[in-house]
Amino acid sequence: MIVVFIHQNFPAQYRLLVRHLADAPENTVYYITQPNENRMQGVIKLIYRADAGPRAGCHPYSLEIDDAIRTGTAVADVCRMLSDQGVRPDVIIGHNGWGETLFVKDVFPDVPLLALFEFFYHPTGVDIGFDPEFTSIFLENPSRVRSKNAINILGHAAADWGHAATRWQRSLYPAEMRRRITAIHEGVDTDLLRPDPKAWIQLARDGLRLTRKDKVITYVSRSLEPYRGFHSFMRALPEIQRRHPTARALIVGNDGISYGPPVAPGTTFRDTMLNELGDSLDLERVHFLGPVAYEDYINILQVSAVHFYLTYPFVLSWSFIEALSCGCAVLGSSTPPVREVLKDGVNGLLVDFFSPQNIADRVDEVLNHPNRMKKMRETARKTAVEHFDFKTRMLPLWTELLQLLIDGKTPPVDMMG
């Protein structure tokens, strides 16, 4: 089988599926992406570079559309190169969000195209306006939001079928679009991401070695920003430290912006929160680790006594499922993407995104009663294994989905089980 993947950041959420397909000697796997250093044995990596030329007269609302068209045409050029070499894929899988899949069918009209539809924007009721403290004139403009969905709509028309990682994310799309989108998660490696009572992590700053016996509070996000509740976590931390004098916070993430409005020029959200909290925070017990190697990230989850996953109503992070897989005691924000998976008191604890007091109280429930939380941790692990494990749960579903598309048959719209 010949499979082509398309995503600007190889290998992204397709990592496990790509690795599985590339490991089979009967398959040939191509991956069209932007330049990066990542490599995977058995995968033929093809680079595209979108045209960044002048765009005089482009309306502000259409800047992203212009970017998407430039991206889509660059990807189509790579597809055309494959076609000229006599390559005809059996199936093509790619991310719709940046326009990468827009023109693929113009090159391979008879090849089924499965596109990822990650998030449909709404001017109210979802992420925009959720947190009145952080607003953006750019994002709060409903006309601007409507135009932001243009690539969603064009990409849907240009694909044979779509997929979304959760039911909630799929539900954000209009009804006529949902009819051709399947809810199916990409899966996690629960054999690799598992509890380890012997796990430890050594902090470079002072050489301190932490284990499961310590009161380790963990927060993980690609970027330390409001969309992932960084400010809410930080505001709860002084009270958590007061109640638990030996607790240490391990914070993983960069100081950039992945989602939402930017911070003031010349500063970061970390700076903003540290300035706000001042002396109320014991910085000797707060460890900003920045981005970490994947092996260290797993160890951090494995030593965690309490793990935070706070988010606006937005795309559900893989790290949330990975934390469940490691048997973490997860405190998740009571927002729709989290509530789809986390059941309060069963496989984690829900918290009020905006209430430092509620967050601190729920930390007490875990740190003051570790034995009582043993069952909850086990159920968290069970949730990940039974519903999100790539090998045993998701791979058979992905295999079925791809074969249905190759056979020209209509897939189900919900494969989450």
C-alpha positions as CSV (number, residue, x, y, z in Angstrom):
1,M,0.0,0.0,0.0
2,I,1.2,3.5,-0.8
3,V,0.2,6.1,1.8
4,V,0.9,9.9,1.7
5,F,0.7,11.9,4.9
6,I,0.6,15.7,4.9
7,H,1.3,17.9,8.0
8,Q,3.5,20.9,8.4
9,N,5.2,19.5,11.5
10,F,6.2,16.0,10.8
11,P,5.2,13.6,12.3
12,A,2.7,15.4,14.6
13,Q,-0.4,13.4,15.7
14,Y,0.1,10.8,13.0
15,R,3.3,9.6,14.6
16,L,2.1,6.2,15.7
17,L,0.1,5.5,12.6
18,V,3.0,6.5,10.4
19,R,5.4,4.3,12.3
20,H,3.1,1.3,12.1
21,L,2.5,1.7,8.4
22,A,6.2,2.3,7.7
23,D,7.2,-0.8,9.6
24,A,5.3,-3.0,7.3
25,P,7.6,-4.0,4.3
26,E,4.6,-4.1,1.9
27,N,3.9,-0.4,2.4
28,T,5.5,2.8,1.0
29,V,5.0,5.8,3.2
30,Y,5.6,9.4,2.0
31,Y,5.3,12.4,4.4
32,I,4.9,15.9,2.9
33,T,5.9,18.5,5.5
34,Q,7.8,21.8,6.1
35,P,11.5,21.7,7.0
36,N,12.3,20.1,10.3
37,E,15.0,17.8,11.8
38,N,12.7,14.9,12.6
39,R,13.3,11.6,11.0
40,M,11.6,8.2,11.0
41,Q,13.0,5.0,9.5
42,G,11.1,3.8,6.4
43,V,9.4,7.2,5.8
44,I,10.2,9.2,2.7
45,K,10.1,12.8,3.8
46,L,9.2,15.4,1.2
47,I,9.7,19.1,2.0
48,Y,7.4,21.9,0.8
49,R,8.0,25.6,1.2
50,A,5.1,28.0,0.9
51,D,5.5,31.1,-1.2
52,A,6.0,34.1,1.1
53,G,6.0,36.8,-1.7
54,P,4.2,40.1,-1.5
55,R,0.5,40.4,-1.1
56,A,-0.3,44.0,-1.6
57,G,-4.0,44.9,-1.2
58,C,-4.9,41.8,0.8
59,H,-7.8,42.4,3.2
60,P,-6.9,41.7,6.8
61,Y,-9.7,39.1,7.0
62,S,-8.2,37.2,4.0
63,L,-4.6,37.1,5.1
64,E,-5.0,33.5,6.5
65,I,-6.9,32.5,3.3
66,D,-4.0,33.8,1.2
67,D,-1.5,31.9,3.4
68,A,-3.6,28.8,3.0
69,I,-3.7,29.0,-0.7
70,R,0.1,29.5,-0.9
71,T,0.5,26.5,1.4
72,G,-2.0,24.4,-0.6
73,T,-0.3,25.2,-3.9
74,A,3.1,24.3,-2.5
75,V,1.8,20.9,-1.3
76,A,0.1,20.3,-4.6
77,D,3.4,20.9,-6.4
78,V,5.0,18.1,-4.3
79,C,2.0,15.9,-5.1
80,R,2.5,16.7,-8.8
81,M,6.1,15.7,-8.5
82,L,5.1,12.3,-7.1
83,S,2.5,11.9,-9.9
84,D,5.1,12.7,-12.5
85,Q,7.3,10.0,-11.0
86,G,4.5,7.5,-11.5
87,V,3.5,7.4,-7.8
88,R,-0.2,6.8,-7.2
89,P,-1.2,6.6,-3.5
90,D,-3.8,4.3,-2.2
91,V,-4.9,6.9,0.3
92,I,-3.8,10.4,1.4
93,I,-4.1,11.7,5.0
94,G,-3.5,15.3,6.0
95,H,-4.2,18.2,8.2
96,N,-6.8,20.7,6.7
97,G,-6.1,23.6,9.0
98,W,-3.4,25.5,7.1
99,G,-4.7,24.8,3.6
100,E,-2.3,21.8,3.1
101,T,-5.0,19.6,1.6
102,L,-6.8,22.2,-0.5
103,F,-5.5,21.2,-3.9
104,V,-4.5,17.6,-3.4
105,K,-7.5,16.2,-5.3
106,D,-6.6,18.3,-8.3
107,V,-3.5,16.2,-8.6
108,F,-4.9,12.8,-7.4
109,P,-8.6,13.0,-8.2
110,D,-9.2,9.3,-7.9
111,V,-7.3,8.8,-4.6
112,P,-9.3,9.0,-1.4
113,L,-8.3,12.0,0.8
114,L,-8.9,11.9,4.5
115,A,-8.4,15.4,6.1
116,L,-8.1,16.3,9.8
117,F,-10.8,18.8,10.9
118,E,-9.5,19.9,14.3
119,F,-11.5,22.9,15.2
120,F,-14.4,25.0,13.8
121,Y,-14.4,28.6,15.1
122,H,-17.4,30.2,16.8
123,P,-17.6,33.9,17.7
124,T,-19.3,33.0,21.0
125,G,-19.9,30.0,23.3
126,V,-16.6,28.2,22.7
127,D,-13.0,29.5,23.3
128,I,-13.6,33.1,22.2
129,G,-15.0,35.1,25.1
130,F,-14.5,32.2,27.5
131,D,-11.9,34.2,29.5
132,P,-12.8,37.9,29.6
133,E,-9.4,38.7,31.1
134,F,-7.6,37.9,27.8
135,T,-9.4,39.2,24.8
136,S,-8.3,40.2,21.3
137,I,-10.0,42.7,19.0
138,F,-8.8,40.5,16.2
139,L,-10.4,37.4,17.5
140,E,-13.5,39.0,19.0
141,N,-14.6,40.3,15.7
142,P,-17.4,37.9,14.5
143,S,-16.7,38.8,10.8
144,R,-13.1,37.9,11.3
145,V,-14.0,34.6,12.9
146,R,-16.4,33.8,10.0
147,S,-13.6,34.4,7.5
148,K,-11.3,32.3,9.6
149,N,-13.5,29.3,8.9
150,A,-13.1,29.7,5.2
151,I,-10.3,27.1,5.0
152,N,-12.3,24.7,7.1
153,I,-15.2,24.9,4.6
154,L,-13.0,24.9,1.5
155,G,-11.0,22.0,2.8
156,H,-14.1,20.0,3.7
157,A,-15.3,20.4,0.1
158,A,-11.9,19.4,-1.2
159,A,-11.7,16.1,0.8
160,D,-13.5,12.8,0.5
161,W,-13.8,12.4,4.3
162,G,-12.7,14.1,7.5
163,H,-11.6,13.0,11.0
164,A,-11.7,14.8,14.4
165,A,-9.9,13.6,17.5
166,T,-13.0,13.9,19.9
167,R,-16.7,13.9,19.7
168,W,-16.8,17.4,21.1
169,Q,-14.5,18.8,18.4
170,R,-16.5,17.1,15.7
171,S,-19.7,18.6,17.2
172,L,-18.4,22.1,16.6
173,Y,-18.8,21.7,12.8
174,P,-22.1,22.5,11.1
175,A,-24.4,19.6,10.7
176,E,-23.9,19.3,6.9
177,M,-20.1,19.0,7.5
178,R,-20.4,16.5,10.4
179,R,-22.0,14.0,8.0
180,R,-18.5,13.5,6.4
181,I,-16.4,13.7,9.6
182,T,-15.5,10.7,11.8
183,A,-14.7,11.1,15.5
184,I,-11.6,9.0,16.0
185,H,-8.6,9.7,18.2
186,E,-5.0,9.2,17.0
187,G,-4.2,7.1,20.0
188,V,-1.4,7.0,22.5
189,D,1.3,4.4,23.3
190,T,0.1,3.1,26.7
191,D,2.9,0.6,26.9
192,L,5.4,3.4,26.9
193,L,3.3,5.8,28.9
194,R,2.6,3.7,32.0
195,P,2.9,4.1,35.8
196,D,6.3,3.4,37.3
197,P,6.6,3.5,41.1
198,K,10.4,3.5,40.7
199,A,10.4,6.6,38.4
200,W,12.5,9.6,39.4
201,I,13.5,12.9,37.9
202,Q,16.6,14.9,38.8
203,L,16.4,18.7,38.6
204,A,19.3,20.4,36.9
205,R,19.0,23.6,38.9
206,D,19.9,22.1,42.3
207,G,20.5,18.4,41.7
208,L,17.3,17.5,43.7
209,R,16.0,14.0,42.9
210,L,12.2,13.6,43.1
211,T,10.2,10.4,43.2
212,R,6.6,9.3,43.7
213,K,7.1,9.7,47.4
214,D,7.4,13.5,47.0
215,K,4.6,16.0,46.7
216,V,5.2,16.8,43.1
217,I,2.7,19.0,41.3
218,T,3.0,19.0,37.5
219,Y,1.8,21.3,34.8
220,V,2.6,20.6,31.1
221,S,1.7,22.7,28.1
222,R,3.5,23.4,24.8
223,S,3.3,27.1,25.7
224,L,2.7,28.8,29.1
225,E,-0.4,30.7,28.1
226,P,-4.0,31.4,29.1
227,Y,-5.6,29.0,26.6
228,R,-4.0,26.2,28.6
229,G,-4.8,27.8,32.0
230,F,-1.3,28.8,33.0
231,H,-2.6,31.9,34.8
232,S,-5.2,29.9,36.7
233,F,-2.6,27.3,37.7
234,M,-0.1,30.0,38.9
235,R,-2.8,31.9,40.9
236,A,-3.6,28.7,42.8
237,L,0.0,27.9,43.5
238,P,0.7,30.3,46.5
239,E,-2.2,28.8,48.4
240,I,-1.2,25.2,47.5
241,Q,2.3,26.0,48.7
242,R,1.0,27.5,52.0
243,R,-1.0,24.3,52.7
244,H,1.7,21.9,51.5
245,P,5.1,23.3,52.6
246,T,7.1,20.5,50.9
247,A,5.3,20.5,47.6
248,R,7.3,21.3,44.5
249,A,5.9,22.4,41.1
250,L,7.4,21.2,37.9
251,I,6.3,23.3,35.0
252,V,7.0,22.2,31.4
253,G,6.5,24.5,28.4
254,N,8.0,27.3,26.4
255,D,7.4,31.0,26.8
256,G,5.9,31.4,23.4
257,I,2.3,31.6,22.2
258,S,0.6,28.6,20.6
259,Y,-3.0,29.9,20.8
260,G,-4.9,33.0,21.5
261,P,-3.8,36.7,21.8
262,P,-0.2,37.6,22.4
263,V,1.3,38.9,25.6
264,A,2.6,42.5,25.7
265,P,5.7,43.0,23.6
266,G,9.0,42.3,25.3
267,T,7.5,40.0,28.0
268,T,5.9,36.6,28.5
269,F,3.0,35.2,30.4
270,R,5.4,33.7,32.8
271,D,6.8,37.2,33.6
272,T,3.3,38.6,33.9
273,M,2.3,36.0,36.5
274,L,5.5,36.2,38.4
275,N,5.2,40.0,38.6
276,E,1.5,39.6,39.7
277,L,2.2,37.0,42.4
278,G,5.5,38.6,43.8
279,D,6.5,37.4,47.2
280,S,3.4,35.2,47.7
281,L,5.1,32.5,45.6
282,D,8.1,30.5,47.0
283,L,10.2,30.3,43.8
284,E,12.6,27.9,45.5
285,R,9.8,25.3,45.1
286,V,8.8,26.3,41.5
287,H,10.8,24.8,38.7
288,F,10.3,26.1,35.2
289,L,11.8,23.3,33.1
290,G,11.0,24.7,29.6
291,P,10.6,22.2,26.8
292,V,12.0,18.8,27.8
293,A,13.0,15.6,26.1
294,Y,10.2,13.1,25.7
295,E,11.8,10.6,28.1
296,D,12.0,13.3,30.8
297,Y,8.4,14.3,30.1
298,I,7.3,10.7,30.8
299,N,9.3,10.6,34.0
300,I,7.8,13.9,35.1
301,L,4.3,12.4,34.6
302,Q,5.3,9.2,36.4
303,V,6.5,11.0,39.6
304,S,3.5,13.4,39.6
305,A,1.4,13.5,42.7
306,V,-1.0,15.9,41.2
307,H,-1.1,16.8,37.5
308,F,-2.9,19.8,36.1
309,Y,-4.7,20.0,32.8
310,L,-6.5,23.3,32.4
311,T,-7.9,24.4,29.1
312,Y,-10.3,26.8,27.4
313,P,-13.0,25.0,25.4
314,F,-10.5,24.1,22.7
315,V,-8.6,21.3,21.1
316,L,-7.9,18.5,23.6
317,S,-4.2,18.0,24.1
318,W,-2.5,14.6,23.7
319,S,-0.7,15.3,27.0
320,F,-4.0,15.0,28.8
321,I,-4.5,11.4,27.6
322,E,-0.8,10.6,28.2
323,A,-1.2,11.8,31.8
324,L,-4.1,9.4,32.3
325,S,-2.1,6.6,30.7
326,C,0.7,7.2,33.3
327,G,-1.9,6.9,36.1
328,C,-1.7,10.5,37.1
329,A,-4.1,12.1,39.5
330,V,-5.4,14.6,37.0
331,L,-7.1,17.9,38.0
332,G,-8.8,19.0,34.8
333,S,-10.8,22.1,34.1
334,S,-14.5,21.6,33.9
335,T,-14.7,22.5,30.3
336,P,-16.4,20.5,27.5
337,P,-13.3,18.9,25.9
338,V,-12.1,17.6,29.3
339,R,-15.5,16.5,30.5
340,E,-15.9,14.2,27.5
341,V,-13.1,12.0,29.0
342,L,-12.7,12.9,32.7
343,K,-15.5,11.9,35.1
344,D,-15.3,13.7,38.4
345,G,-14.1,11.5,41.2
346,V,-13.9,8.5,38.9
347,N,-10.7,8.9,36.7
348,G,-9.8,12.4,37.8
349,L,-11.1,15.6,39.5
350,L,-12.7,18.5,37.8
351,V,-11.9,22.0,38.9
352,D,-13.3,25.5,38.2
353,F,-10.9,27.0,35.6
354,F,-11.3,30.5,37.2
355,S,-11.2,29.6,41.0
356,P,-7.8,29.3,42.7
357,Q,-9.6,28.4,45.9
358,N,-11.4,25.5,44.3
359,I,-8.2,24.3,42.6
360,A,-6.3,24.4,45.9
361,D,-9.1,22.5,47.7
362,R,-9.0,19.8,45.1
363,V,-5.3,19.5,45.4
364,D,-5.9,18.9,49.1
365,E,-8.2,16.0,48.3
366,V,-5.3,14.3,46.5
367,L,-2.3,15.2,48.6
368,N,-4.0,14.7,52.0
369,H,-5.5,11.3,50.9
370,P,-3.0,9.5,48.6
371,N,-4.4,6.1,49.4
372,R,-7.9,7.1,48.6
373,M,-6.7,8.3,45.2
374,K,-5.2,4.9,44.3
375,K,-8.4,3.7,42.7
376,M,-8.9,7.0,40.8
377,R,-5.3,6.7,39.4
378,E,-6.0,3.1,38.3
379,T,-9.2,4.1,36.6
380,A,-7.4,6.9,34.8
381,R,-4.9,4.4,33.4
382,K,-7.8,2.1,32.5
383,T,-9.5,4.9,30.6
384,A,-6.4,5.5,28.5
385,V,-5.8,1.8,27.8
386,E,-9.4,0.9,27.0
387,H,-10.4,3.9,24.9
388,F,-7.1,5.5,23.6
389,D,-4.4,2.8,23.3
390,F,-3.1,2.9,19.8
391,K,-2.1,-0.7,19.3
392,T,-5.2,-2.5,20.8
393,R,-7.9,0.1,20.4
394,M,-7.2,2.8,17.8
395,L,-5.1,0.9,15.2
396,P,-7.9,-1.5,14.3
397,L,-10.3,1.4,13.9
398,W,-7.9,3.4,11.8
399,T,-7.3,0.3,9.7
400,E,-11.0,-0.1,9.2
401,L,-11.5,3.6,8.4
402,L,-8.7,3.7,5.8
403,Q,-9.9,0.5,4.1
404,L,-13.4,1.8,3.9
405,L,-12.2,4.9,2.1
406,I,-9.9,2.8,-0.2
407,D,-12.9,0.6,-1.1
408,G,-15.1,3.6,-1.8
409,K,-17.4,2.9,1.1
410,T,-18.9,5.3,3.7
411,P,-17.3,5.2,7.1
412,P,-19.2,5.6,10.4
413,V,-19.2,9.1,11.9
414,D,-18.3,7.9,15.4
415,M,-15.5,5.4,16.0
416,M,-14.7,6.4,19.6
417,G,-16.4,3.4,21.0
